[in-house]
Amino acid sequence: MTQTQKLIISYAIALTLIGIFTIGSQWLVQVSLSNQESDARLINLAGRQRMLSQKISKISLLMIYKHEAKQLTEIDTLLKMWTNTHEKLKIAPQNSTELKKMYADISPFLEDITYNVMALKVVHQYEKNIDTLKIQKNIENILTNEPKFLELMNNITFQLDKEASLRLQTVKRTEWIMMGITLLLLFLEALLIFRPTTKAISKYLHKIEESNQQLGASEEELRQNVEELKTMQDALIIKNNTIEQNTLALKEKNEALLGSEEELRQNIEELQTIQETTYKQKNDLEILIQNLQNAQKQLIESEKMAVLGQIVAQVAHEINTPLGAIKSSAGNIETSLKNVIFAYPEFYEKLSEIEKMAFLTILRKSFDKDQSMTLRQERQFKKSMTIFLDIKYPEMDTTEVAEKLIEIGLYEDSLVLQTILQSPKAVKTISILHELSLLMRGTSNIATAVGKASNIVVALKNYSRKSEIEKAQKVVIADQIENVLALYQNILQKGMHIVRDFQYLSETYCYSEQLQQVWTNLIINGIQAMKQTGTLTISIKSADGNVLISVQDTGTGIPAEIQHKVFDTFFTTKPSGEGSGLGLDICKTIIEKHQGKIYFETTEGVGTTFFVSLPETPVLAEI
């Protein structure tokens, strides 16, 4: 496993742990809120029980002096509410053993009061002349049990409040511990992952610069190889002419042999000498052909390295951009951690419960901040927030506070924002929220930058790979073109627009490295023809058993007087140092080796389109 893979795996594990602890913290907050709501409801029911008990006692006393039907209805309703509430309190799921014991102790008093109230109800309901002495005992039982019931109910209320406070304190401690672990993980991630990643990328850039310097010396060697190739071609032509002349002479002498036996013997001897000479020339010709093929392969590889030298500068600039983002984000994370990690625990403990809930709500919102917002939109929100703070909180440094609120992700007034702003510790709270949001944003920026740098390095590695004997293999041409576009991403993002029309996505049997060199030359020519501004349209289609690839630019077109020279060796319209004039000549050689064709259509002032037609199933040999 490489160092890069280890860093990627470590980074993924760290992000997973942070995510787990973040989700755990949110879950604890939800559990805490649910428990608080349930505890508040139980305490409210206990208070209502005491109130109902007092109302029942009051109406029971009034029944001695008044005998009205509405009293019976009211006492019946209150009694049902009283007993139902008691049952709800008894079966509450969070009841402790202590509470269950208290409910068992209070039940006899509730039952006694209920019994006496029901007795009063029966007397009032079925007797016309009520004997006051007869119901006095029931009244006395109610008044005797009520204080004991109220006392026990008070104890139950206090016990409910005590247990609710204990549960809340446990959740708070757990939440604080998880927040501390999350911050520690962020610190370790910055220390153990981002710093080694930056060093590794810097080392790779240094190697690329050294390679670029070595490639600078290859241009002169390339020209020398081409001159040697031309010399060998001239020698080959001379030897071919000699062979033809010898063949003609051989025919003439064979005709002369028909006239004389002596001449026949002489001609046979001369023929043997000529055959030996011809055989030797044939061997020389085969050696020349082999040398020609080797020189051609070396010429193609040299042109590939020359193009690679042009790519290196773009790749170095392209990698420097995410490297700068990583360095900047790592510095921001280190600064924010130093500002927050030691002050946060003590600060958080001093917040009130409402302030803590508002603090956590704003913190979660900052993690989901919309990153697509433009600078112009942010300036408008900042201006509106500054005006709001100047009116509501003139004692603050409203410009600085407004800027931090916008960076956190708070764009308008809300209840949680008012809770923080009305706190005596408002400025410090906003500063800590701002630092925590910077931590998460820095981590996200580093992840994005590492992904971009990794894609560029992979593309460069695929392009520069070289093998001694290239074997034909199946590749997807669209993937090769995407690989080249990735290397020129920096230029394409400035003023170029790429249109992809990839209708044919099947595999094609070809020499992968050589075809990739063709696409690189055609795309570079298109970019340079448009002076890095315009639309580059790349199309891949299937047509009559062939794969048709086209690269169209919106440049100035090719003048008519030089169109016939486009594929000539050493012909170029580029300034000295930008091209050797071998690119299209080599492209033509590679395409013909694939049994294909390359041609172009151009209109001056409109642009140029180069077409490459390849058979879908060519017959290729190893080279």
HUJO-V824453 format. One record per residue. N is the residue number from 1. RES is the residue in one small letter. SS is DSSP state (hx for helix, st for strand, lp for the rest). OMEGA is omega in whole degrees, -180 to 180 (* if undefined). D_FIRST is the distance of its C-alpha to the first C-alpha in Angstrom with 1 decimal. Layout:
n->[N | N]
res->[RES | RES]
ss->[SS | SS]
omega->[OMEGA | OMEGA]
d_first->[D_FIRST | D_FIRST]
//
This chain:
n->[1 | 2 | 3 | 4 | 5 | 6 | 7 | 8 | 9 | 10 | 11 | 12 | 13 | 14 | 15 | 16 | 17 | 18 | 19 | 20 | 21 | 22 | 23 | 24 | 25 | 26 | 27 | 28 | 29 | 30 | 31 | 32 | 33 | 34 | 35 | 36 | 37 | 38 | 39 | 40 | 41 | 42 | 43 | 44 | 45 | 46 | 47 | 48 | 49 | 50 | 51 | 52 | 53 | 54 | 55 | 56 | 57 | 58 | 59 | 60 | 61 | 62 | 63 | 64 | 65 | 66 | 67 | 68 | 69 | 70 | 71 | 72 | 73 | 74 | 75 | 76 | 77 | 78 | 79 | 80 | 81 | 82 | 83 | 84 | 85 | 86 | 87 | 88 | 89 | 90 | 91 | 92 | 93 | 94 | 95 | 96 | 97 | 98 | 99 | 100 | 101 | 102 | 103 | 104 | 105 | 106 | 107 | 108 | 109 | 110 | 111 | 112 | 113 | 114 | 115 | 116 | 117 | 118 | 119 | 120 | 121 | 122 | 123 | 124 | 125 | 126 | 127 | 128 | 129 | 130 | 131 | 132 | 133 | 134 | 135 | 136 | 137 | 138 | 139 | 140 | 141 | 142 | 143 | 144 | 145 | 146 | 147 | 148 | 149 | 150 | 151 | 152 | 153 | 154 | 155 | 156 | 157 | 158 | 159 | 160 | 161 | 162 | 163 | 164 | 165 | 166 | 167 | 168 | 169 | 170 | 171 | 172 | 173 | 174 | 175 | 176 | 177 | 178 | 179 | 180 | 181 | 182 | 183 | 184 | 185 | 186 | 187 | 188 | 189 | 190 | 191 | 192 | 193 | 194 | 195 | 196 | 197 | 198 | 199 | 200 | 201 | 202 | 203 | 204 | 205 | 206 | 207 | 208 | 209 | 210 | 211 | 212 | 213 | 214 | 215 | 216 | 217 | 218 | 219 | 220 | 221 | 222 | 223 | 224 | 225 | 226 | 227 | 228 | 229 | 230 | 231 | 232 | 233 | 234 | 235 | 236 | 237 | 238 | 239 | 240 | 241 | 242 | 243 | 244 | 245 | 246 | 247 | 248 | 249 | 250 | 251 | 252 | 253 | 254 | 255 | 256 | 257 | 258 | 259 | 260 | 261 | 262 | 263 | 264 | 265 | 266 | 267 | 268 | 269 | 270 | 271 | 272 | 273 | 274 | 275 | 276 | 277 | 278 | 279 | 280 | 281 | 282 | 283 | 284 | 285 | 286 | 287 | 288 | 289 | 290 | 291 | 292 | 293 | 294 | 295 | 296 | 297 | 298 | 299 | 300 | 301 | 302 | 303 | 304 | 305 | 306 | 307 | 308 | 309 | 310 | 311 | 312 | 313 | 314 | 315 | 316 | 317 | 318 | 319 | 320 | 321 | 322 | 323 | 324 | 325 | 326 | 327 | 328 | 329 | 330 | 331 | 332 | 333 | 334 | 335 | 336 | 337 | 338 | 339 | 340 | 341 | 342 | 343 | 344 | 345 | 346 | 347 | 348 | 349 | 350 | 351 | 352 | 353 | 354 | 355 | 356 | 357 | 358 | 359 | 360 | 361 | 362 | 363 | 364 | 365 | 366 | 367 | 368 | 369 | 370 | 371 | 372 | 373 | 374 | 375 | 376 | 377 | 378 | 379 | 380 | 381 | 382 | 383 | 384 | 385 | 386 | 387 | 388 | 389 | 390 | 391 | 392 | 393 | 394 | 395 | 396 | 397 | 398 | 399 | 400 | 401 | 402 | 403 | 404 | 405 | 406 | 407 | 408 | 409 | 410 | 411 | 412 | 413 | 414 | 415 | 416 | 417 | 418 | 419 | 420 | 421 | 422 | 423 | 424 | 425 | 426 | 427 | 428 | 429 | 430 | 431 | 432 | 433 | 434 | 435 | 436 | 437 | 438 | 439 | 440 | 441 | 442 | 443 | 444 | 445 | 446 | 447 | 448 | 449 | 450 | 451 | 452 | 453 | 454 | 455 | 456 | 457 | 458 | 459 | 460 | 461 | 462 | 463 | 464 | 465 | 466 | 467 | 468 | 469 | 470 | 471 | 472 | 473 | 474 | 475 | 476 | 477 | 478 | 479 | 480 | 481 | 482 | 483 | 484 | 485 | 486 | 487 | 488 | 489 | 490 | 491 | 492 | 493 | 494 | 495 | 496 | 497 | 498 | 499 | 500 | 501 | 502 | 503 | 504 | 505 | 506 | 507 | 508 | 509 | 510 | 511 | 512 | 513 | 514 | 515 | 516 | 517 | 518 | 519 | 520 | 521 | 522 | 523 | 524 | 525 | 526 | 527 | 528 | 529 | 530 | 531 | 532 | 533 | 534 | 535 | 536 | 537 | 538 | 539 | 540 | 541 | 542 | 543 | 544 | 545 | 546 | 547 | 548 | 549 | 550 | 551 | 552 | 553 | 554 | 555 | 556 | 557 | 558 | 559 | 560 | 561 | 562 | 563 | 564 | 565 | 566 | 567 | 568 | 569 | 570 | 571 | 572 | 573 | 574 | 575 | 576 | 577 | 578 | 579 | 580 | 581 | 582 | 583 | 584 | 585 | 586 | 587 | 588 | 589 | 590 | 591 | 592 | 593 | 594 | 595 | 596 | 597 | 598 | 599 | 600 | 601 | 602 | 603 | 604 | 605 | 606 | 607 | 608 | 609 | 610 | 611 | 612 | 613 | 614 | 615 | 616 | 617 | 618 | 619 | 620 | 621 | 622 | 623]
res->[m | t | q | t | q | k | l | i | i | s | y | a | i | a | l | t | l | i | g | i | f | t | i | g | s | q | w | l | v | q | v | s | l | s | n | q | e | s | d | a | r | l | i | n | l | a | g | r | q | r | m | l | s | q | k | i | s | k | i | s | l | l | m | i | y | k | h | e | a | k | q | l | t | e | i | d | t | l | l | k | m | w | t | n | t | h | e | k | l | k | i | a | p | q | n | s | t | e | l | k | k | m | y | a | d | i | s | p | f | l | e | d | i | t | y | n | v | m | a | l | k | v | v | h | q | y | e | k | n | i | d | t | l | k | i | q | k | n | i | e | n | i | l | t | n | e | p | k | f | l | e | l | m | n | n | i | t | f | q | l | d | k | e | a | s | l | r | l | q | t | v | k | r | t | e | w | i | m | m | g | i | t | l | l | l | l | f | l | e | a | l | l | i | f | r | p | t | t | k | a | i | s | k | y | l | h | k | i | e | e | s | n | q | q | l | g | a | s | e | e | e | l | r | q | n | v | e | e | l | k | t | m | q | d | a | l | i | i | k | n | n | t | i | e | q | n | t | l | a | l | k | e | k | n | e | a | l | l | g | s | e | e | e | l | r | q | n | i | e | e | l | q | t | i | q | e | t | t | y | k | q | k | n | d | l | e | i | l | i | q | n | l | q | n | a | q | k | q | l | i | e | s | e | k | m | a | v | l | g | q | i | v | a | q | v | a | h | e | i | n | t | p | l | g | a | i | k | s | s | a | g | n | i | e | t | s | l | k | n | v | i | f | a | y | p | e | f | y | e | k | l | s | e | i | e | k | m | a | f | l | t | i | l | r | k | s | f | d | k | d | q | s | m | t | l | r | q | e | r | q | f | k | k | s | m | t | i | f | l | d | i | k | y | p | e | m | d | t | t | e | v | a | e | k | l | i | e | i | g | l | y | e | d | s | l | v | l | q | t | i | l | q | s | p | k | a | v | k | t | i | s | i | l | h | e | l | s | l | l | m | r | g | t | s | n | i | a | t | a | v | g | k | a | s | n | i | v | v | a | l | k | n | y | s | r | k | s | e | i | e | k | a | q | k | v | v | i | a | d | q | i | e | n | v | l | a | l | y | q | n | i | l | q | k | g | m | h | i | v | r | d | f | q | y | l | s | e | t | y | c | y | s | e | q | l | q | q | v | w | t | n | l | i | i | n | g | i | q | a | m | k | q | t | g | t | l | t | i | s | i | k | s | a | d | g | n | v | l | i | s | v | q | d | t | g | t | g | i | p | a | e | i | q | h | k | v | f | d | t | f | f | t | t | k | p | s | g | e | g | s | g | l | g | l | d | i | c | k | t | i | i | e | k | h | q | g | k | i | y | f | e | t | t | e | g | v | g | t | t | f | f | v | s | l | p | e | t | p | v | l | a | e | i]
ss->[lp | lp | hx | hx | hx | hx | hx | hx | hx | hx | hx | hx | hx | hx | hx | hx | hx | hx | hx | hx | hx | hx | hx | hx | hx | hx | hx | hx | hx | hx | hx | hx | hx | hx | hx | hx | hx | hx | hx | hx | hx | hx | hx | hx | hx | hx | hx | hx | hx | hx | hx | hx | hx | hx | hx | hx | hx | hx | hx | hx | hx | hx | lp | lp | lp | lp | lp | lp | hx | hx | hx | hx | hx | hx | hx | hx | hx | hx | hx | hx | hx | hx | hx | hx | hx | hx | hx | hx | hx | hx | lp | lp | lp | lp | lp | lp | hx | hx | hx | hx | hx | hx | hx | hx | hx | hx | hx | hx | hx | hx | hx | hx | hx | hx | hx | hx | hx | hx | hx | hx | hx | hx | hx | hx | hx | hx | lp | lp | lp | lp | lp | hx | hx | hx | hx | hx | hx | hx | hx | hx | hx | hx | hx | hx | hx | hx | hx | hx | hx | hx | hx | hx | hx | hx | hx | hx | hx | hx | hx | hx | hx | hx | hx | hx | hx | hx | hx | hx | hx | hx | hx | hx | hx | hx | hx | hx | hx | hx | hx | hx | hx | hx | hx | hx | hx | hx | hx | hx | hx | hx | hx | hx | hx | hx | hx | hx | hx | hx | hx | hx | hx | hx | hx | hx | hx | hx | hx | hx | hx | hx | hx | hx | hx | hx | hx | lp | lp | hx | hx | hx | hx | hx | hx | hx | hx | hx | hx | hx | hx | hx | hx | hx | hx | hx | hx | hx | hx | hx | hx | hx | hx | hx | hx | hx | hx | hx | hx | hx | hx | hx | hx | hx | hx | hx | hx | hx | lp | lp | lp | lp | hx | hx | hx | hx | hx | hx | hx | hx | hx | hx | hx | hx | hx | hx | hx | hx | hx | hx | hx | hx | hx | hx | hx | hx | hx | hx | hx | hx | hx | hx | hx | hx | hx | hx | hx | hx | hx | hx | hx | hx | hx | hx | hx | hx | hx | hx | hx | hx | hx | hx | hx | hx | hx | hx | hx | hx | hx | hx | hx | hx | hx | hx | hx | hx | hx | hx | hx | hx | hx | hx | hx | hx | hx | hx | hx | hx | hx | hx | hx | hx | lp | lp | lp | hx | hx | hx | hx | hx | hx | lp | lp | lp | hx | hx | hx | hx | hx | hx | hx | hx | hx | hx | hx | hx | hx | hx | hx | lp | lp | lp | lp | lp | lp | lp | hx | hx | hx | hx | hx | hx | hx | hx | hx | hx | hx | hx | hx | hx | hx | hx | hx | hx | lp | lp | lp | lp | lp | hx | hx | hx | hx | hx | hx | hx | hx | hx | hx | hx | lp | lp | lp | lp | lp | lp | hx | hx | hx | hx | hx | hx | hx | lp | lp | lp | lp | hx | hx | hx | hx | hx | hx | hx | hx | hx | hx | hx | hx | hx | hx | hx | hx | hx | hx | hx | hx | hx | hx | hx | hx | hx | hx | hx | hx | hx | hx | hx | hx | hx | hx | hx | hx | hx | hx | hx | lp | lp | lp | lp | lp | lp | lp | lp | st | st | st | st | hx | hx | hx | hx | hx | hx | hx | hx | hx | hx | hx | lp | hx | hx | hx | hx | hx | hx | hx | st | st | st | st | st | st | st | lp | lp | lp | lp | st | st | st | st | lp | hx | hx | hx | hx | hx | hx | hx | hx | hx | hx | hx | hx | hx | hx | hx | hx | hx | hx | lp | lp | lp | lp | st | st | st | st | st | st | st | st | st | st | lp | lp | st | st | st | st | st | st | st | lp | lp | lp | lp | lp | lp | lp | hx | hx | hx | hx | hx | hx | lp | lp | lp | lp | lp | lp | lp | lp | lp | lp | lp | lp | lp | lp | lp | lp | lp | hx | hx | hx | hx | hx | hx | hx | hx | hx | hx | hx | lp | lp | lp | st | st | st | st | st | st | st | lp | lp | lp | st | st | st | st | st | st | st | st | st | lp | lp | lp | lp | lp | lp | lp | lp]
omega->[-178 | 179 | -180 | 179 | 178 | 179 | 180 | 179 | 179 | 180 | 179 | 179 | -179 | 179 | 179 | 179 | 178 | 179 | -180 | -179 | 177 | 179 | 178 | 179 | 179 | 179 | 179 | 178 | 180 | 178 | -180 | 180 | 180 | 179 | 179 | 179 | -180 | 179 | 179 | -180 | 179 | 179 | 178 | 178 | 179 | 177 | 179 | 178 | 180 | -180 | -180 | 179 | 180 | 179 | 180 | 179 | -179 | -179 | 179 | 177 | -179 | -178 | 176 | -173 | 180 | 179 | -177 | -178 | -179 | 177 | 179 | 178 | -178 | -179 | 179 | 178 | -179 | -178 | 178 | 178 | -177 | -178 | 179 | 179 | 180 | 179 | 178 | 179 | -177 | -173 | 179 | -174 | -178 | 180 | 177 | 177 | -180 | 180 | 179 | 178 | 179 | 179 | 177 | 180 | -175 | -175 | 179 | 180 | 179 | -180 | -180 | 178 | -180 | -179 | -178 | 177 | 178 | 178 | 177 | -179 | -180 | -180 | -179 | -175 | -172 | 179 | -178 | 179 | -174 | 178 | -177 | -180 | -178 | -177 | -177 | 179 | 178 | 180 | -179 | 178 | 179 | -177 | 178 | -177 | -175 | -180 | 179 | 178 | -180 | -180 | 179 | 179 | 175 | 179 | 178 | 179 | 179 | -180 | 177 | -180 | -179 | -179 | 177 | 179 | 179 | 179 | -180 | 180 | 179 | 179 | -180 | -180 | 180 | -180 | 179 | -179 | -180 | 178 | 178 | 179 | 179 | 179 | 179 | 178 | 178 | 180 | 179 | 178 | 179 | -175 | -170 | -176 | -173 | -179 | 176 | 180 | 180 | 180 | -179 | -180 | 179 | 179 | -180 | 177 | 179 | 178 | 180 | 179 | 178 | 178 | 179 | 179 | 179 | -179 | -179 | -177 | -174 | -175 | -180 | 178 | 178 | -179 | 178 | 179 | -180 | 179 | 177 | 178 | 179 | 178 | 179 | 179 | 179 | 179 | 179 | 179 | -180 | -179 | 177 | 178 | 179 | 179 | 180 | 180 | 179 | 179 | 178 | 179 | 179 | 179 | -179 | -178 | 176 | 178 | 180 | -179 | -178 | -175 | -172 | -180 | 180 | 177 | 180 | 180 | 180 | -179 | 179 | 179 | 180 | 179 | 178 | 178 | -180 | 180 | 179 | 179 | 180 | 179 | 179 | 179 | 178 | 178 | 178 | -180 | 179 | 178 | 178 | 179 | 178 | 178 | 178 | 179 | 179 | 180 | 179 | 178 | 179 | 178 | 179 | -179 | 179 | 177 | 178 | 180 | 178 | 177 | 179 | 177 | 177 | -177 | -172 | -179 | 179 | -179 | 179 | 178 | -178 | -180 | 179 | -178 | 176 | 178 | 177 | 179 | 179 | -179 | -180 | -178 | 179 | 177 | 179 | 180 | -180 | 179 | -178 | 179 | 179 | -178 | -169 | -164 | -179 | -177 | -171 | -176 | -179 | 180 | -176 | -180 | -177 | 179 | 173 | -178 | -180 | 179 | 178 | 179 | 178 | 180 | -178 | 179 | 180 | -179 | 178 | 180 | -180 | 179 | -179 | -177 | 179 | -177 | -178 | -178 | -179 | 178 | 179 | 177 | 180 | 178 | 178 | 178 | -180 | 179 | 179 | 180 | 178 | 179 | 179 | -179 | 178 | -179 | -173 | -173 | -176 | -177 | -179 | 167 | -167 | -179 | -179 | -179 | 180 | 180 | 180 | 180 | -180 | 179 | 176 | -178 | 178 | -174 | -178 | -179 | 178 | -178 | -179 | 178 | 178 | 178 | 179 | -176 | -180 | 180 | 175 | -179 | -173 | -175 | -180 | 179 | 180 | 179 | 180 | 176 | 180 | 179 | -180 | 178 | 176 | 177 | -177 | -179 | 178 | 178 | 179 | 180 | -179 | 179 | 179 | -178 | 179 | 178 | 179 | -180 | 180 | 179 | -179 | -180 | 179 | 179 | 179 | 179 | 179 | -177 | -172 | -180 | -176 | 177 | -178 | 179 | -178 | 178 | 176 | -178 | 180 | 178 | 174 | -176 | 179 | 179 | 178 | -179 | 178 | 179 | 178 | 180 | 179 | 180 | -179 | -176 | -177 | 179 | -175 | -178 | -174 | -177 | -176 | 174 | -178 | 176 | -180 | 175 | -175 | 180 | -179 | -176 | 179 | 179 | 180 | -179 | -173 | 170 | -168 | -175 | -178 | 179 | 178 | 177 | 177 | -178 | 179 | -180 | -178 | -179 | 178 | 180 | 180 | 180 | -179 | 179 | 180 | -177 | 174 | 177 | 179 | -177 | 177 | -177 | -179 | -175 | 175 | -177 | 174 | -177 | 174 | 178 | 179 | 172 | -177 | 179 | 179 | 176 | -174 | 176 | 178 | -180 | -175 | -179 | -179 | 179 | -175 | -174 | -179 | -177 | -178 | -179 | -171 | -176 | 179 | 178 | 177 | 176 | 179 | 176 | -177 | 177 | 179 | 180 | -179 | -180 | -179 | -177 | -178 | -172 | -176 | 177 | 178 | 177 | 180 | 179 | -179 | -178 | 179 | 176 | 177 | -180 | -179 | -179 | 173 | -179 | -177 | 172 | -176 | 174 | -178 | -179 | -179 | -180 | -176 | 175 | 174 | -179 | 173 | 179 | -179 | 175 | -179 | 180 | -180 | 174 | -174 | 177 | 177 | -179 | *]
d_first->[0.0 | 3.8 | 6.8 | 8.3 | 6.3 | 6.8 | 10.3 | 11.0 | 10.4 | 12.5 | 15.0 | 15.5 | 16.1 | 18.5 | 20.3 | 20.7 | 22.2 | 24.5 | 25.6 | 26.4 | 28.4 | 30.2 | 31.2 | 32.3 | 34.5 | 36.1 | 36.8 | 38.5 | 40.6 | 41.8 | 42.6 | 44.5 | 46.5 | 47.3 | 48.5 | 50.6 | 52.2 | 53.0 | 54.4 | 56.5 | 58.0 | 58.9 | 60.5 | 62.4 | 63.6 | 64.8 | 66.8 | 68.3 | 69.4 | 71.4 | 73.0 | 73.9 | 75.5 | 77.6 | 78.7 | 79.7 | 81.8 | 83.5 | 84.4 | 85.7 | 88.1 | 89.3 | 90.1 | 93.0 | 94.8 | 93.7 | 93.4 | 91.6 | 89.5 | 86.7 | 86.2 | 85.5 | 83.0 | 81.2 | 81.2 | 79.8 | 76.9 | 76.1 | 76.2 | 73.7 | 71.3 | 71.7 | 70.9 | 68.0 | 66.3 | 66.7 | 64.9 | 62.0 | 61.6 | 61.7 | 59.0 | 56.5 | 53.0 | 52.2 | 55.4 | 55.0 | 57.1 | 59.3 | 60.0 | 60.8 | 63.3 | 64.9 | 65.3 | 67.0 | 69.3 | 70.3 | 70.9 | 74.4 | 75.7 | 74.3 | 75.9 | 79.2 | 79.4 | 78.5 | 81.3 | 84.0 | 83.0 | 83.3 | 86.7 | 87.9 | 86.8 | 88.7 | 91.9 | 91.7 | 91.0 | 93.7 | 96.6 | 98.9 | 100.5 | 97.8 | 98.9 | 97.2 | 97.7 | 96.0 | 92.7 | 92.8 | 91.0 | 88.1 | 87.9 | 88.0 | 85.1 | 83.0 | 83.8 | 83.1 | 79.7 | 78.5 | 77.9 | 76.0 | 73.9 | 73.2 | 72.3 | 69.8 | 68.4 | 67.9 | 66.0 | 63.8 | 63.1 | 62.2 | 59.9 | 58.1 | 57.6 | 56.4 | 53.8 | 52.6 | 52.1 | 50.1 | 47.7 | 47.2 | 46.4 | 43.8 | 42.0 | 42.3 | 40.7 | 37.8 | 37.3 | 37.3 | 34.7 | 32.3 | 32.9 | 32.2 | 28.8 | 27.9 | 28.9 | 27.0 | 23.8 | 24.5 | 25.1 | 21.9 | 19.9 | 21.8 | 21.3 | 17.6 | 16.0 | 18.5 | 19.3 | 15.8 | 15.3 | 18.8 | 18.2 | 15.1 | 17.2 | 20.2 | 18.6 | 17.6 | 21.3 | 22.6 | 21.0 | 22.5 | 25.9 | 25.9 | 25.2 | 28.1 | 30.4 | 29.7 | 30.4 | 33.8 | 35.2 | 34.5 | 37.5 | 40.2 | 38.5 | 38.3 | 42.1 | 42.9 | 41.1 | 43.1 | 46.4 | 45.6 | 44.9 | 48.3 | 50.1 | 48.7 | 49.7 | 53.3 | 53.5 | 52.4 | 55.2 | 57.8 | 56.9 | 57.1 | 60.6 | 61.6 | 60.6 | 62.6 | 65.6 | 65.4 | 65.3 | 68.4 | 70.2 | 69.3 | 70.8 | 74.0 | 74.5 | 74.0 | 76.8 | 79.0 | 78.4 | 80.5 | 83.6 | 83.8 | 82.6 | 82.5 | 80.6 | 78.3 | 77.5 | 76.9 | 74.7 | 72.7 | 72.1 | 71.1 | 68.9 | 67.0 | 66.5 | 65.3 | 63.0 | 61.4 | 61.1 | 59.6 | 57.1 | 56.0 | 55.8 | 53.7 | 51.2 | 51.2 | 50.7 | 47.7 | 46.1 | 46.9 | 45.3 | 42.1 | 42.1 | 42.7 | 39.8 | 37.5 | 38.9 | 38.4 | 34.7 | 34.4 | 36.4 | 34.1 | 31.0 | 32.8 | 33.9 | 30.3 | 29.3 | 32.4 | 31.5 | 27.9 | 29.6 | 31.6 | 28.5 | 26.7 | 29.3 | 28.9 | 25.1 | 25.5 | 28.1 | 26.1 | 23.0 | 25.5 | 26.9 | 23.9 | 23.0 | 26.6 | 26.4 | 23.3 | 25.2 | 28.4 | 27.1 | 25.2 | 28.6 | 30.5 | 28.4 | 28.8 | 32.5 | 33.0 | 31.3 | 33.6 | 36.6 | 35.9 | 34.0 | 36.9 | 39.8 | 38.7 | 39.4 | 43.0 | 43.7 | 42.6 | 44.8 | 47.8 | 47.6 | 50.1 | 49.0 | 49.9 | 48.1 | 44.9 | 45.0 | 45.6 | 42.8 | 40.2 | 41.6 | 41.3 | 37.8 | 36.6 | 38.5 | 36.8 | 33.3 | 34.7 | 36.2 | 36.8 | 34.6 | 36.4 | 39.7 | 41.0 | 42.2 | 45.7 | 45.6 | 44.2 | 47.0 | 49.6 | 48.2 | 48.2 | 51.8 | 52.9 | 51.2 | 52.9 | 56.3 | 55.8 | 54.8 | 57.8 | 60.1 | 58.8 | 57.3 | 59.0 | 58.3 | 54.5 | 52.8 | 52.6 | 50.7 | 47.7 | 47.7 | 47.9 | 45.0 | 42.8 | 44.0 | 43.1 | 39.6 | 39.2 | 40.3 | 44.0 | 46.2 | 49.5 | 51.6 | 50.8 | 51.7 | 48.5 | 48.8 | 52.4 | 51.5 | 49.2 | 51.6 | 54.5 | 52.8 | 53.8 | 50.1 | 49.5 | 48.3 | 45.8 | 44.6 | 43.9 | 42.1 | 39.7 | 39.2 | 38.5 | 35.9 | 34.1 | 34.1 | 32.7 | 29.7 | 28.8 | 29.6 | 27.5 | 24.4 | 25.1 | 25.6 | 22.3 | 20.5 | 22.5 | 22.1 | 18.2 | 18.5 | 21.0 | 19.1 | 16.0 | 18.4 | 20.2 | 17.2 | 16.2 | 19.9 | 20.3 | 17.5 | 19.0 | 22.4 | 21.9 | 20.1 | 22.6 | 23.4 | 26.2 | 27.8 | 27.3 | 27.9 | 29.5 | 27.4 | 27.8 | 26.7 | 28.0 | 30.0 | 29.7 | 25.9 | 26.5 | 29.1 | 27.0 | 24.3 | 27.2 | 28.6 | 25.4 | 25.6 | 29.3 | 28.9 | 30.4 | 33.5 | 33.9 | 33.9 | 36.8 | 39.6 | 38.3 | 38.5 | 36.5 | 38.0 | 35.9 | 38.0 | 35.4 | 37.6 | 35.9 | 32.3 | 32.3 | 30.3 | 32.0 | 31.9 | 31.5 | 29.8 | 27.1 | 26.5 | 30.3 | 31.2 | 28.6 | 30.6 | 33.8 | 32.7 | 31.6 | 35.0 | 37.0 | 35.2 | 35.5 | 39.2 | 39.9 | 38.4 | 40.4 | 43.5 | 43.5 | 42.8 | 39.8 | 42.2 | 43.0 | 41.7 | 39.4 | 39.8 | 37.4 | 38.5 | 37.2 | 39.8 | 41.0 | 44.5 | 46.4 | 43.4 | 41.7 | 39.0 | 40.6 | 38.4 | 40.3 | 39.5 | 42.4 | 43.0 | 45.9 | 46.6 | 50.0 | 49.9 | 50.6 | 54.2 | 56.3 | 57.3 | 53.7 | 52.3 | 53.2 | 51.1 | 47.8 | 46.1 | 47.8 | 45.8 | 45.6 | 47.4 | 46.0 | 47.5 | 44.8 | 45.6 | 44.7 | 41.1 | 39.9 | 40.2 | 41.0 | 42.9 | 40.7 | 38.5 | 40.9 | 42.1 | 38.6 | 38.0 | 41.2 | 40.3 | 36.9 | 38.6 | 41.4 | 39.0 | 37.8 | 41.5 | 41.6 | 43.7 | 43.1 | 46.0 | 46.8 | 49.4 | 50.5 | 53.1 | 54.0 | 53.5 | 51.4 | 48.3 | 46.7 | 44.8 | 42.9 | 42.7 | 40.4 | 41.5 | 39.2 | 40.1 | 38.0 | 37.8 | 38.4 | 38.7 | 36.2 | 35.5 | 32.6 | 32.9]
//
